[in-house]
Amino acid sequence: MARPAEPGRRALLDAGAALLGDPGGPSLAGMSVNAVVARAGMSKGAFYQHWKDRGAFLVALHRRFHDELQAAVMDAVRDLSPGLPRLTAGLTAYLDGCLASPEARALLFQARHDGALTPEVEARNAAFTAVAEPDLILLGWQPPAAAASLLIAMAVHIAAIENAIRAPRPDLRETVAAFLRRGPEAGDG
């Protein structure tokens, strides 16, 4: 059962996500507490009942976005054995989740430049690496953590392009899958 404060917390997080997703809205760095509470139709006092400051709110917003994205990815790969089909299913779920979330652009790119969010970004990248390593090892990628790091960079870049045009880019998605399918030995010819 949700605590009484949960609807207010959720409304404020929804307001922050909506602001970041608005084409004319603020950047992550420019988002103010005043803008969030105005969008949510709540008071600043309500905001500070949930977070000690704006930085703590941004961490909560980032966590919620990535928790939902991670849940979608894990649902997509849950019954698949390690290998290319599992890796591409996870990548597809990730990209689809980012595309469905207009705030993704801010929470993927801008978060990398916000010192308060750096540990969050690093933790999410480490979690993805742990999930992808068995697939990458099976595909012959060594060291798998380095390959995962590059895959993360490709996925975030594709997500940014797709988010900007509000449509999938099948050519980019297939190119990443082809790159993974060919494996590390493809360049040794």
Number of C-alpha atoms within 10 A of each C-alpha: 4 6 6 8 11 12 11 16 19 14 17 25 23 17 20 25 24 18 22 23 20 12 12 8 13 16 18 21 13 10 16 15 19 13 16 24 20 14 16 20 12 15 13 13 9 14 22 13 12 16 15 10 12 15 16 14 20 23 20 18 21 22 17 16 20 21 13 13 19 19 13 18 24 16 14 19 19 12 9 14 12 18 17 18 15 19 24 20 18 24 22 19 21 24 24 19 21 25 23 14 19 20 24 24 24 19 26 19 16 14 21 16 13 15 11 14 21 14 13 18 23 12 12 16 17 15 12 19 20 14 18 24 22 17 22 26 16 14 19 16 19 15 11 20 19 14 19 23 16 12 20 17 13 15 20 19 16 21 27 20 17 21 23 13 10 14 13 17 15 11 9 17 18 12 11 18 18 12 12 21 16 13 16 15 10 10 7 5 4
